[in-house]
Amino acid sequence: MKTPLLPVPFVVFLFMVPFPGARAVRLACLAAAFLIVVISWRRLGPPAIPCKGAIALWAGVVLTSLLSAVDPAYSLGEIRNEVGYSLIAFVTFFAWTRDERRLRLAGMALVAGFAVIAGSALLGGYFRNGDWPSDAYYGGVGGVSNYLVTVGPVLALTLLSGRRQSSRWLVLGLPFLAVTLLSAQRAVWPAIGLQVALACVWAWRVGAVAVGPVRLAVTGLILVALVGGGVYVSDRSRTGGNPESPVAIGKDRRPRVWMKVGEEILAHPLTGAGFGRGVMSRAYPDLLAADGRTSRDPHRASGLAESQVFWHPHNLVLNYGISAGVPGMMAVLALFAALAWRFWQVARRGPRLARLAGLAGAAMVAGVLTRNMANDFFVRDGALLFWALAGMLFGYALRHEVDRSTVRPARRVLVVADAWRWLGAIGARVEGDPGGRRAV
């Protein structure tokens, strides 16, 4: 099990996950990687799997939704793809990423995949006068925007773990910003803003920077400018500067769809229509747009009917509500909260690279949840990539985490010893021994 070819399925899987047309290749790589991990499990010696309770709750609620599914065969297939394969990817990369070399190797696979996507998107946008190449093989703007907030923190981690960071920031940072702007997705900017804000809070909490009123105000203004400017530029790109455009922010139909979806969930809060992003169109066809209006969004296919656009709730939490009722909504929120909190705990202690891995994980979880409040790309390749990266980051960080149980008792001993010396010195002075020679 020491052959140099063993990392190949792991690396190829991370490279191929973002490409929707590569399903057979990525599943074959995942199967090979999982088999390697199973055979080498004892030698790999992974730590305890984190967030087991939240993951079990999430998977249990999803499986229970089959009892009320309108299309059990469809829901079972979606559970296999989005829960079964995803958890296999999580455990596989959690066990495999045991050292810094493997963490960097996985990071470089992501860099290579990002380079292909960014290069082809920018080249296609150049030949289409700034429009997104909608016929590209890596998917549309929504999926790519979700991909960006998923891999962004891990790309940053890869840069920080290597040398010549300044030049690499330009090589990757500028294409990342250019592709984000080219996608013209307004919902991606709050997610990126939250990720940057989280990094700023982390730097303050670990003592890397000092926080004063002026610095806090300047940082806040920069974040507001980043989010507001990104939303403004994206909106201008989508509407051509016309506030009456049907794709302008004020014309967005999602709030009305969310209201109707919420009413359906409250009508039967304990049950849903079965798991899967497409169950809304199967169980509640009345929720689909009935007026047959077409979308003139240049980033969507020409003449696409609104009933085709809103075939799912365009909200991750509401989609789980349609699938499994209020328990489904609570389970997915508990899942993201547990993952984010565990990553944040890791980010605050341990060696530098382990803390950065924890920060990258917390930022990834927060960004994916925020991005999917206006859509639902936590499915298929998006879910596989998320869980593989979560397992990779946990696998490295938890192996290098400092156990607080070994730190706190020693600190308590020192505090008690110091207090005992101070009390002894005070007692010695009271007894006329200023030097404290009789102090214990």
NUMARVO-901876 format. One record per residue (C-alpha): residue in three letters; x, y, z. Coordinates in nm, 3 decimals, decimal comma. Example, Ala and Ser with C-alpha at 12.3 -4.5 7.8 and 13.67 -1.06 7.14 Angstrom:
+------+---------+---------+---------+
! rest !       u !       v !       w !
+------+---------+---------+---------+
!  ALA !   1,230 !  -0,450 !   0,780 !
!  SER !   1,367 !  -0,106 !   0,714 !
+------+---------+---------+---------+
***
This chain:
+------+---------+---------+---------+
! rest !       u !       v !       w !
+------+---------+---------+---------+
!  MET !   0,000 !   0,000 !   0,000 !
!  LYS !   0,299 !   0,234 !  -0,042 !
!  THR !   0,293 !   0,264 !  -0,420 !
!  PRO !   0,318 !   0,623 !  -0,559 !
!  LEU !  -0,002 !   0,568 !  -0,759 !
!  LEU !  -0,223 !   0,553 !  -0,448 !
!  PRO !  -0,290 !   0,933 !  -0,430 !
!  VAL !  -0,411 !   0,934 !  -0,793 !
!  PRO !  -0,784 !   0,860 !  -0,730 !
!  PHE !  -0,796 !   1,122 !  -0,453 !
!  VAL !  -0,633 !   1,389 !  -0,668 !
!  VAL !  -0,833 !   1,308 !  -0,982 !
!  PHE !  -1,156 !   1,307 !  -0,782 !
!  LEU !  -1,095 !   1,659 !  -0,644 !
!  PHE !  -0,999 !   1,782 !  -0,990 !
!  MET !  -1,303 !   1,632 !  -1,164 !
!  VAL !  -1,579 !   1,700 !  -0,908 !
!  PRO !  -1,674 !   2,049 !  -1,037 !
!  PHE !  -1,746 !   1,918 !  -1,387 !
!  PRO !  -2,107 !   1,787 !  -1,403 !
!  GLY !  -2,040 !   1,572 !  -1,711 !
!  ALA !  -1,770 !   1,370 !  -1,535 !
!  ARG !  -2,002 !   1,171 !  -1,307 !
!  ALA !  -1,871 !   0,827 !  -1,406 !
!  VAL !  -1,506 !   0,931 !  -1,362 !
!  ARG !  -1,555 !   1,092 !  -1,023 !
!  LEU !  -1,759 !   0,801 !  -0,887 !
!  ALA !  -1,495 !   0,553 !  -1,008 !
!  CYS !  -1,225 !   0,760 !  -0,838 !
!  LEU !  -1,433 !   0,785 !  -0,521 !
!  ALA !  -1,483 !   0,408 !  -0,514 !
!  ALA !  -1,110 !   0,346 !  -0,560 !
!  ALA !  -1,018 !   0,601 !  -0,294 !
!  PHE !  -1,269 !   0,457 !  -0,049 !
!  LEU !  -1,134 !   0,106 !  -0,106 !
!  ILE !  -0,779 !   0,227 !  -0,037 !
!  VAL !  -0,892 !   0,392 !   0,285 !
!  VAL !  -1,079 !   0,082 !   0,403 !
!  ILE !  -0,774 !  -0,138 !   0,343 !
!  SER !  -0,539 !   0,113 !   0,509 !
!  TRP !  -0,771 !   0,227 !   0,790 !
!  ARG !  -0,564 !   0,088 !   1,076 !
!  ARG !  -0,240 !   0,228 !   0,936 !
!  LEU !  -0,397 !   0,568 !   0,869 !
!  GLY !  -0,519 !   0,584 !   1,229 !
!  PRO !  -0,779 !   0,863 !   1,183 !
!  PRO !  -0,913 !   1,049 !   1,487 !
!  ALA !  -1,275 !   1,030 !   1,597 !
!  ILE !  -1,515 !   1,151 !   1,328 !
!  PRO !  -1,648 !   1,497 !   1,424 !
!  CYS !  -2,011 !   1,609 !   1,442 !
!  LYS !  -2,144 !   1,253 !   1,443 !
!  GLY !  -2,466 !   1,352 !   1,620 !
!  ALA !  -2,556 !   1,629 !   1,375 !
!  ILE !  -2,467 !   1,411 !   1,076 !
!  ALA !  -2,673 !   1,120 !   1,210 !
!  LEU !  -2,970 !   1,352 !   1,275 !
!  TRP !  -2,949 !   1,495 !   0,923 !
!  ALA !  -2,922 !   1,153 !   0,758 !
!  GLY !  -3,198 !   1,010 !   0,978 !
!  VAL !  -3,443 !   1,289 !   0,895 !
!  VAL !  -3,364 !   1,254 !   0,526 !
!  LEU !  -3,426 !   0,879 !   0,535 !
!  THR !  -3,748 !   0,927 !   0,732 !
!  SER !  -3,878 !   1,156 !   0,458 !
!  LEU !  -3,919 !   0,845 !   0,239 !
!  LEU !  -4,226 !   0,752 !   0,446 !
!  SER !  -4,423 !   1,043 !   0,299 !
!  ALA !  -4,246 !   1,073 !  -0,038 !
!  VAL !  -4,465 !   1,137 !  -0,342 !
!  ASP !  -4,206 !   0,963 !  -0,560 !
!  PRO !  -4,009 !   0,718 !  -0,342 !
!  ALA !  -3,789 !   0,597 !  -0,629 !
!  TYR !  -3,678 !   0,950 !  -0,712 !
!  SER !  -3,617 !   1,041 !  -0,347 !
!  LEU !  -3,421 !   0,723 !  -0,284 !
!  GLY !  -3,197 !   0,802 !  -0,580 !
!  GLU !  -3,139 !   1,155 !  -0,451 !
!  ILE !  -3,055 !   1,023 !  -0,104 !
!  ARG !  -2,804 !   0,785 !  -0,256 !
!  ASN !  -2,638 !   1,067 !  -0,450 !
!  GLU !  -2,649 !   1,352 !  -0,198 !
!  VAL !  -2,618 !   1,166 !   0,132 !
!  GLY !  -2,463 !   0,826 !   0,060 !
!  TYR !  -2,190 !   0,932 !  -0,182 !
!  SER !  -2,129 !   1,255 !   0,010 !
!  LEU !  -2,069 !   1,078 !   0,342 !
!  ILE !  -1,841 !   0,827 !   0,168 !
!  ALA !  -1,639 !   1,121 !   0,034 !
!  PHE !  -1,632 !   1,280 !   0,381 !
!  VAL !  -1,501 !   0,968 !   0,555 !
!  THR !  -1,258 !   0,890 !   0,272 !
!  PHE !  -1,082 !   1,226 !   0,273 !
!  PHE !  -1,105 !   1,253 !   0,651 !
!  ALA !  -0,902 !   0,935 !   0,690 !
!  TRP !  -0,663 !   0,999 !   0,400 !
!  THR !  -0,550 !   1,355 !   0,480 !
!  ARG !  -0,317 !   1,272 !   0,764 !
!  ASP !  -0,022 !   1,505 !   0,696 !
!  GLU !   0,076 !   1,834 !   0,538 !
!  ARG !   0,198 !   1,673 !   0,217 !
!  ARG !  -0,142 !   1,522 !   0,142 !
!  LEU !  -0,318 !   1,843 !   0,238 !
!  ARG !  -0,106 !   2,038 !  -0,010 !
!  LEU !  -0,148 !   1,769 !  -0,276 !
!  ALA !  -0,526 !   1,794 !  -0,245 !
!  GLY !  -0,502 !   2,173 !  -0,250 !
!  MET !  -0,300 !   2,167 !  -0,572 !
!  ALA !  -0,563 !   1,943 !  -0,733 !
!  LEU !  -0,822 !   2,210 !  -0,650 !
!  VAL !  -0,594 !   2,480 !  -0,789 !
!  ALA !  -0,563 !   2,286 !  -1,115 !
!  GLY !  -0,939 !   2,245 !  -1,143 !
!  PHE !  -0,995 !   2,612 !  -1,068 !
!  ALA !  -0,736 !   2,710 !  -1,331 !
!  VAL !  -0,922 !   2,511 !  -1,598 !
!  ILE !  -1,261 !   2,659 !  -1,502 !
!  ALA !  -1,136 !   3,015 !  -1,466 !
!  GLY !  -0,929 !   3,007 !  -1,784 !
!  SER !  -1,207 !   2,866 !  -2,000 !
!  ALA !  -1,470 !   3,098 !  -1,847 !
!  LEU !  -1,262 !   3,410 !  -1,902 !
!  LEU !  -1,170 !   3,303 !  -2,254 !
!  GLY !  -1,534 !   3,226 !  -2,335 !
!  GLY !  -1,644 !   3,556 !  -2,183 !
!  TYR !  -1,388 !   3,742 !  -2,393 !
!  PHE !  -1,522 !   3,594 !  -2,718 !
!  ARG !  -1,882 !   3,662 !  -2,607 !
!  ASN !  -1,822 !   4,026 !  -2,517 !
!  GLY !  -1,849 !   3,973 !  -2,143 !
!  ASP !  -2,141 !   3,727 !  -2,138 !
!  TRP !  -2,110 !   3,404 !  -1,947 !
!  PRO !  -2,041 !   3,104 !  -2,175 !
!  SER !  -2,364 !   2,924 !  -2,083 !
!  ASP !  -2,284 !   2,626 !  -2,304 !
!  ALA !  -1,959 !   2,553 !  -2,121 !
!  TYR !  -1,896 !   2,203 !  -1,997 !
!  TYR !  -1,857 !   2,302 !  -1,631 !
!  GLY !  -2,210 !   2,436 !  -1,581 !
!  GLY !  -2,395 !   2,763 !  -1,548 !
!  VAL !  -2,332 !   3,071 !  -1,339 !
!  GLY !  -2,524 !   2,948 !  -1,035 !
!  GLY !  -2,326 !   2,628 !  -0,996 !
!  VAL !  -1,995 !   2,803 !  -1,058 !
!  SER !  -2,074 !   3,074 !  -0,800 !
!  ASN !  -2,141 !   2,800 !  -0,544 !
!  TYR !  -1,815 !   2,636 !  -0,650 !
!  LEU !  -1,627 !   2,961 !  -0,590 !
!  VAL !  -1,747 !   3,008 !  -0,231 !
!  THR !  -1,676 !   2,639 !  -0,164 !
!  VAL !  -1,317 !   2,628 !  -0,290 !
!  GLY !  -1,222 !   2,989 !  -0,218 !
!  PRO !  -1,117 !   2,933 !   0,145 !
!  VAL !  -0,927 !   2,615 !   0,055 !
!  LEU !  -0,747 !   2,793 !  -0,230 !
!  ALA !  -0,644 !   3,060 !   0,021 !
!  LEU !  -0,524 !   2,788 !   0,259 !
!  THR !  -0,314 !   2,637 !  -0,020 !
!  LEU !  -0,154 !   2,974 !  -0,085 !
!  LEU !  -0,079 !   3,036 !   0,282 !
!  SER !   0,078 !   2,693 !   0,324 !
!  GLY !   0,336 !   2,746 !   0,049 !
!  ARG !   0,616 !   2,984 !  -0,038 !
!  ARG !   0,613 !   3,291 !  -0,264 !
!  GLN !   0,268 !   3,378 !  -0,139 !
!  SER !   0,256 !   3,732 !  -0,281 !
!  SER !   0,293 !   3,623 !  -0,643 !
!  ARG !   0,049 !   3,336 !  -0,599 !
!  TRP !  -0,213 !   3,569 !  -0,452 !
!  LEU !  -0,206 !   3,766 !  -0,777 !
!  VAL !  -0,204 !   3,456 !  -0,997 !
!  LEU !  -0,512 !   3,309 !  -0,826 !
!  GLY !  -0,677 !   3,614 !  -0,669 !
!  LEU !  -0,729 !   3,814 !  -0,986 !
!  PRO !  -0,885 !   3,524 !  -1,187 !
!  PHE !  -1,105 !   3,443 !  -0,886 !
!  LEU !  -1,235 !   3,801 !  -0,876 !
!  ALA !  -1,273 !   3,813 !  -1,255 !
!  VAL !  -1,476 !   3,489 !  -1,271 !
!  THR !  -1,693 !   3,605 !  -0,980 !
!  LEU !  -1,769 !   3,930 !  -1,161 !
!  LEU !  -1,827 !   3,751 !  -1,491 !
!  SER !  -2,082 !   3,517 !  -1,331 !
!  ALA !  -2,288 !   3,824 !  -1,228 !
!  GLN !  -2,442 !   3,639 !  -0,936 !
!  ARG !  -2,561 !   3,890 !  -0,676 !
!  ALA !  -2,606 !   3,627 !  -0,404 !
!  VAL !  -2,238 !   3,531 !  -0,410 !
!  TRP !  -2,120 !   3,863 !  -0,267 !
!  PRO !  -2,280 !   3,837 !   0,079 !
!  ALA !  -2,128 !   3,490 !   0,106 !
!  ILE !  -1,781 !   3,616 !   0,016 !
!  GLY !  -1,826 !   3,913 !   0,250 !
!  LEU !  -1,917 !   3,681 !   0,536 !
!  GLN !  -1,610 !   3,466 !   0,466 !
!  VAL !  -1,382 !   3,770 !   0,474 !
!  ALA !  -1,549 !   3,898 !   0,793 !
!  LEU !  -1,499 !   3,558 !   0,954 !
!  ALA !  -1,128 !   3,571 !   0,868 !
!  CYS !  -1,104 !   3,918 !   1,024 !
!  VAL !  -1,274 !   3,801 !   1,346 !
!  TRP !  -1,042 !   3,501 !   1,361 !
!  ALA !  -0,734 !   3,722 !   1,324 !
!  TRP !  -0,855 !   3,931 !   1,616 !
!  ARG !  -0,947 !   3,633 !   1,833 !
!  VAL !  -0,609 !   3,461 !   1,794 !
!  GLY !  -0,424 !   3,785 !   1,858 !
!  ALA !  -0,281 !   3,821 !   1,509 !
!  VAL !  -0,404 !   4,181 !   1,488 !
!  ALA !  -0,507 !   4,443 !   1,740 !
!  VAL !  -0,855 !   4,589 !   1,708 !
!  GLY !  -0,919 !   4,957 !   1,766 !
!  PRO !  -1,212 !   5,185 !   1,681 !
!  VAL !  -1,046 !   5,323 !   1,368 !
!  ARG !  -0,933 !   4,987 !   1,236 !
!  LEU !  -1,274 !   4,835 !   1,309 !
!  ALA !  -1,452 !   5,116 !   1,125 !
!  VAL !  -1,221 !   5,095 !   0,823 !
!  THR !  -1,259 !   4,716 !   0,804 !
!  GLY !  -1,637 !   4,748 !   0,823 !
!  LEU !  -1,639 !   5,007 !   0,543 !
!  ILE !  -1,421 !   4,786 !   0,324 !
!  LEU !  -1,652 !   4,488 !   0,376 !
!  VAL !  -1,963 !   4,696 !   0,303 !
!  ALA !  -1,795 !   4,832 !  -0,011 !
!  LEU !  -1,697 !   4,480 !  -0,119 !
!  VAL !  -2,046 !   4,337 !  -0,079 !
!  GLY !  -2,236 !   4,644 !  -0,198 !
!  GLY !  -2,003 !   4,707 !  -0,492 !
!  GLY !  -2,018 !   4,342 !  -0,599 !
!  VAL !  -2,398 !   4,333 !  -0,584 !
!  TYR !  -2,418 !   4,661 !  -0,776 !
!  VAL !  -2,179 !   4,552 !  -1,051 !
!  SER !  -2,350 !   4,214 !  -1,084 !
!  ASP !  -2,693 !   4,375 !  -1,103 !
!  ARG !  -2,573 !   4,619 !  -1,371 !
!  SER !  -2,428 !   4,330 !  -1,567 !
!  ARG !  -2,754 !   4,133 !  -1,552 !
!  THR !  -2,988 !   4,422 !  -1,629 !
!  GLY !  -2,773 !   4,634 !  -1,857 !
!  GLY !  -2,837 !   4,928 !  -1,624 !
!  ASN !  -3,214 !   4,915 !  -1,676 !
!  PRO !  -3,397 !   4,920 !  -1,337 !
!  GLU !  -3,716 !   4,798 !  -1,508 !
!  SER !  -3,548 !   4,482 !  -1,635 !
!  PRO !  -3,737 !   4,165 !  -1,537 !
!  VAL !  -3,417 !   4,035 !  -1,374 !
!  ALA !  -3,356 !   4,346 !  -1,161 !
!  ILE !  -3,342 !   4,302 !  -0,783 !
!  GLY !  -3,676 !   4,475 !  -0,738 !
!  LYS !  -3,840 !   4,235 !  -0,986 !
!  ASP !  -3,707 !   3,918 !  -0,825 !
!  ARG !  -3,990 !   3,665 !  -0,780 !
!  ARG !  -3,812 !   3,454 !  -0,522 !
!  PRO !  -3,966 !   3,626 !  -0,215 !
!  ARG !  -4,315 !   3,542 !  -0,345 !
!  VAL !  -4,213 !   3,183 !  -0,416 !
!  TRP !  -4,064 !   3,155 !  -0,066 !
!  MET !  -4,385 !   3,284 !   0,090 !
!  LYS !  -4,595 !   3,024 !  -0,093 !
!  VAL !  -4,349 !   2,747 !  -0,007 !
!  GLY !  -4,359 !   2,852 !   0,358 !
!  GLU !  -4,738 !   2,832 !   0,359 !
!  GLU !  -4,725 !   2,478 !   0,222 !
!  ILE !  -4,469 !   2,374 !   0,484 !
!  LEU !  -4,679 !   2,518 !   0,769 !
!  ALA !  -4,986 !   2,337 !   0,638 !
!  HIS !  -4,822 !   2,004 !   0,735 !
!  PRO !  -4,509 !   2,089 !   0,937 !
!  LEU !  -4,409 !   1,738 !   1,043 !
!  THR !  -4,404 !   1,569 !   0,702 !
!  GLY !  -4,271 !   1,651 !   0,358 !
!  ALA !  -4,292 !   1,533 !   0,001 !
!  GLY !  -3,973 !   1,331 !   0,003 !
!  PHE !  -3,608 !   1,418 !  -0,040 !
!  GLY !  -3,475 !   1,584 !  -0,354 !
!  ARG !  -3,451 !   1,926 !  -0,510 !
!  GLY !  -3,715 !   1,838 !  -0,769 !
!  VAL !  -3,993 !   1,724 !  -0,535 !
!  MET !  -4,164 !   2,065 !  -0,539 !
!  SER !  -4,254 !   2,029 !  -0,905 !
!  ARG !  -4,384 !   1,677 !  -0,837 !
!  ALA !  -4,583 !   1,743 !  -0,521 !
!  TYR !  -4,689 !   2,107 !  -0,565 !
!  PRO !  -4,727 !   2,193 !  -0,933 !
!  ASP !  -4,945 !   2,490 !  -0,833 !
!  LEU !  -4,639 !   2,658 !  -0,682 !
!  LEU !  -4,477 !   2,679 !  -1,024 !
!  ALA !  -4,533 !   2,999 !  -1,216 !
!  ALA !  -4,864 !   2,970 !  -1,399 !
!  ASP !  -4,839 !   3,279 !  -1,618 !
!  GLY !  -4,582 !   3,127 !  -1,852 !
!  ARG !  -4,366 !   3,439 !  -1,849 !
!  THR !  -4,019 !   3,404 !  -1,993 !
!  SER !  -3,691 !   3,513 !  -1,843 !
!  ARG !  -3,486 !   3,762 !  -2,041 !
!  ASP !  -3,185 !   3,710 !  -1,821 !
!  PRO !  -2,879 !   3,692 !  -2,052 !
!  HIS !  -2,720 !   3,448 !  -1,806 !
!  ARG !  -3,000 !   3,194 !  -1,861 !
!  ALA !  -3,107 !   3,010 !  -2,170 !
!  SER !  -3,305 !   3,226 !  -2,411 !
!  GLY !  -3,682 !   3,220 !  -2,366 !
!  LEU !  -3,676 !   2,999 !  -2,058 !
!  ALA !  -4,021 !   2,994 !  -1,899 !
!  GLU !  -4,050 !   3,108 !  -1,537 !
!  SER !  -4,216 !   2,776 !  -1,453 !
!  GLN !  -3,888 !   2,613 !  -1,558 !
!  VAL !  -3,684 !   2,858 !  -1,350 !
!  PHE !  -3,880 !   2,807 !  -1,026 !
!  TRP !  -3,911 !   2,430 !  -1,028 !
!  HIS !  -3,750 !   2,424 !  -0,682 !
!  PRO !  -3,768 !   2,673 !  -0,391 !
!  HIS !  -3,432 !   2,844 !  -0,460 !
!  ASN !  -3,353 !   2,821 !  -0,090 !
!  LEU !  -3,165 !   2,537 !   0,080 !
!  VAL !  -3,359 !   2,547 !   0,407 !
!  LEU !  -3,700 !   2,574 !   0,238 !
!  ASN !  -3,607 !   2,289 !   0,008 !
!  TYR !  -3,550 !   2,070 !   0,315 !
!  GLY !  -3,883 !   2,198 !   0,447 !
!  ILE !  -4,059 !   2,081 !   0,131 !
!  SER !  -3,873 !   1,750 !   0,155 !
!  ALA !  -3,903 !   1,668 !   0,526 !
!  GLY !  -4,109 !   1,944 !   0,692 !
!  VAL !  -3,986 !   2,151 !   0,985 !
!  PRO !  -3,769 !   1,861 !   1,114 !
!  GLY !  -3,579 !   1,871 !   0,784 !
!  MET !  -3,520 !   2,246 !   0,815 !
!  MET !  -3,398 !   2,209 !   1,173 !
!  ALA !  -3,174 !   1,914 !   1,083 !
!  VAL !  -2,992 !   2,089 !   0,798 !
!  LEU !  -2,943 !   2,406 !   1,006 !
!  ALA !  -2,811 !   2,196 !   1,296 !
!  LEU !  -2,575 !   2,021 !   1,054 !
!  PHE !  -2,423 !   2,344 !   0,924 !
!  ALA !  -2,406 !   2,493 !   1,274 !
!  ALA !  -2,227 !   2,188 !   1,414 !
!  LEU !  -1,975 !   2,177 !   1,131 !
!  ALA !  -1,905 !   2,550 !   1,153 !
!  TRP !  -1,866 !   2,545 !   1,533 !
!  ARG !  -1,631 !   2,245 !   1,530 !
!  PHE !  -1,417 !   2,405 !   1,260 !
!  TRP !  -1,411 !   2,730 !   1,459 !
!  GLN !  -1,294 !   2,545 !   1,771 !
!  VAL !  -1,007 !   2,392 !   1,573 !
!  ALA !  -0,919 !   2,731 !   1,424 !
!  ARG !  -0,851 !   2,882 !   1,765 !
!  ARG !  -0,579 !   2,646 !   1,886 !
!  GLY !  -0,302 !   2,424 !   1,762 !
!  PRO !  -0,023 !   2,474 !   1,505 !
!  ARG !  -0,055 !   2,747 !   1,245 !
!  LEU !  -0,154 !   2,527 !   0,950 !
!  ALA !  -0,410 !   2,335 !   1,158 !
!  ARG !  -0,569 !   2,661 !   1,270 !
!  LEU !  -0,578 !   2,786 !   0,911 !
!  ALA !  -0,742 !   2,460 !   0,805 !
!  GLY !  -1,008 !   2,511 !   1,073 !
!  LEU !  -1,064 !   2,869 !   0,957 !
!  ALA !  -1,094 !   2,755 !   0,594 !
!  GLY !  -1,352 !   2,497 !   0,698 !
!  ALA !  -1,558 !   2,745 !   0,899 !
!  ALA !  -1,548 !   2,996 !   0,612 !
!  MET !  -1,648 !   2,728 !   0,361 !
!  VAL !  -1,947 !   2,617 !   0,569 !
!  ALA !  -2,065 !   2,974 !   0,628 !
!  GLY !  -2,019 !   3,069 !   0,263 !
!  VAL !  -2,203 !   2,767 !   0,122 !
!  LEU !  -2,499 !   2,816 !   0,357 !
!  THR !  -2,520 !   3,188 !   0,279 !
!  ARG !  -2,492 !   3,138 !  -0,097 !
!  ASN !  -2,767 !   2,878 !  -0,093 !
!  MET !  -3,015 !   3,100 !   0,086 !
!  ALA !  -3,097 !   3,235 !  -0,260 !
!  ASN !  -3,069 !   2,905 !  -0,447 !
!  ASP !  -2,996 !   2,539 !  -0,383 !
!  PHE !  -2,668 !   2,405 !  -0,519 !
!  PHE !  -2,596 !   2,185 !  -0,218 !
!  VAL !  -2,668 !   1,887 !  -0,443 !
!  ARG !  -2,482 !   1,641 !  -0,666 !
!  ASP !  -2,132 !   1,772 !  -0,750 !
!  GLY !  -2,174 !   2,069 !  -0,514 !
!  ALA !  -2,252 !   1,843 !  -0,218 !
!  LEU !  -1,977 !   1,596 !  -0,308 !
!  LEU !  -1,716 !   1,871 !  -0,324 !
!  PHE !  -1,833 !   2,025 !   0,004 !
!  TRP !  -1,818 !   1,698 !   0,198 !
!  ALA !  -1,485 !   1,592 !   0,047 !
!  LEU !  -1,325 !   1,924 !   0,145 !
!  ALA !  -1,483 !   1,914 !   0,491 !
!  GLY !  -1,338 !   1,568 !   0,545 !
!  MET !  -0,999 !   1,677 !   0,413 !
!  LEU !  -0,980 !   1,983 !   0,641 !
!  PHE !  -1,105 !   1,794 !   0,947 !
!  GLY !  -0,870 !   1,504 !   0,874 !
!  TYR !  -0,562 !   1,723 !   0,889 !
!  ALA !  -0,671 !   1,973 !   1,154 !
!  LEU !  -0,799 !   1,725 !   1,413 !
!  ARG !  -0,477 !   1,524 !   1,392 !
!  HIS !  -0,287 !   1,839 !   1,494 !
!  GLU !  -0,540 !   1,988 !   1,733 !
!  VAL !  -0,420 !   2,079 !   2,082 !
!  ASP !  -0,628 !   1,899 !   2,344 !
!  ARG !  -0,747 !   2,159 !   2,595 !
!  SER !  -0,788 !   1,893 !   2,859 !
!  THR !  -0,410 !   1,867 !   2,871 !
!  VAL !  -0,366 !   2,244 !   2,891 !
!  ARG !  -0,624 !   2,361 !   3,141 !
!  PRO !  -0,512 !   2,150 !   3,443 !
!  ALA !  -0,153 !   2,272 !   3,407 !
!  ARG !  -0,276 !   2,630 !   3,388 !
!  ARG !  -0,489 !   2,580 !   3,699 !
!  VAL !  -0,186 !   2,441 !   3,885 !
!  LEU !   0,018 !   2,748 !   3,797 !
!  VAL !  -0,258 !   2,986 !   3,904 !
!  VAL !  -0,304 !   2,806 !   4,237 !
!  ALA !   0,073 !   2,800 !   4,300 !
!  ASP !   0,103 !   3,173 !   4,229 !
!  ALA !  -0,188 !   3,253 !   4,459 !
!  TRP !  -0,031 !   3,038 !   4,730 !
!  ARG !   0,301 !   3,226 !   4,701 !
!  TRP !   0,126 !   3,565 !   4,715 !
!  LEU !  -0,066 !   3,463 !   5,026 !
!  GLY !   0,253 !   3,333 !   5,187 !
!  ALA !   0,435 !   3,657 !   5,113 !
!  ILE !   0,153 !   3,864 !   5,260 !
!  GLY !   0,150 !   3,648 !   5,574 !
!  ALA !   0,527 !   3,681 !   5,612 !
!  ARG !   0,507 !   4,060 !   5,595 !
!  VAL !   0,233 !   4,062 !   5,858 !
!  GLU !   0,461 !   3,856 !   6,085 !
!  GLY !   0,750 !   4,100 !   6,036 !
!  ASP !   0,941 !   3,916 !   5,767 !
!  PRO !   0,939 !   4,165 !   5,471 !
!  GLY !   1,158 !   3,944 !   5,259 !
!  GLY !   0,907 !   3,661 !   5,279 !
!  ARG !   1,175 !   3,412 !   5,382 !
!  ARG !   0,927 !   3,211 !   5,588 !
!  ALA !   0,667 !   3,212 !   5,310 !
!  VAL !   0,586 !   2,869 !   5,175 !
+------+---------+---------+---------+
***
